Amino acid sequence: MTEPKARHARVHLIGALALIVLLIEWITLYRMVGPLTGSFLPQMHFGAFTSGDLFTFAAELSENQDRFDLYERLLQWVDPVFILLFCLWLFKAMRPRMLALAALLTYGLFDLAENTLLLYYLGDLRMVLNVAQASDAPALDAALQDPTVLFLSYITSAKLAFGALCAAYTVGCVIANRRRTQAAP
């Protein structure tokens, strides 16, 4: 195999691995967690969501602790694997390289910040739900009034939009490069 073809094969392999990890994560979340939460998954929700939405999500998940644990493990272990593969794919496939570097750093920071904030906030909600009684209004009110959730929802929307834009641009670059190489004598 010639060097350009080998490079294209590696780029396609990395992209396919990223897609496989993403599909495993989505299918697991939609099949295992989605039915418990009315298909609301914060890290896949485009648009603003409130503290109440996230509180309801955590409350519905807390009724089934093994699914809550599964959700947290996916955010801690599987999603970072996807982020790494997706960013590597962007770097290998996207041109120019400086744009690829800026794109992968931006996307990686959005996604990692989202995961960190989501895990932190859900950990707090889990503790509130375990400790607070239904009559413990101050603790529940404090959990519902957290302004960082709106920031989290903006990060999620930016991550989803930016990731889709990067993927579309990169696929376009790969197609354009393939046409150029085929047209060259």
Secondary structure, 3 states (H helix, E strand, C coil): CCHHHHHHHHHHHHHHHHHHHHHHHHHHHHHHHHHHCCCCCHHHCCCCCCHHHHHHHHHHHHCCHHHHHHHHHHHHHHHHHHHHHHHHHHHHHCCCHHHHHHHHHHHHHHHHHHHHHHHHHHHHHHHHHHHCCCCCHHHHHHHHCCCHHHHHHHHHHHHHHHHHHHHHHHHHHHHHHHHHHHHCC
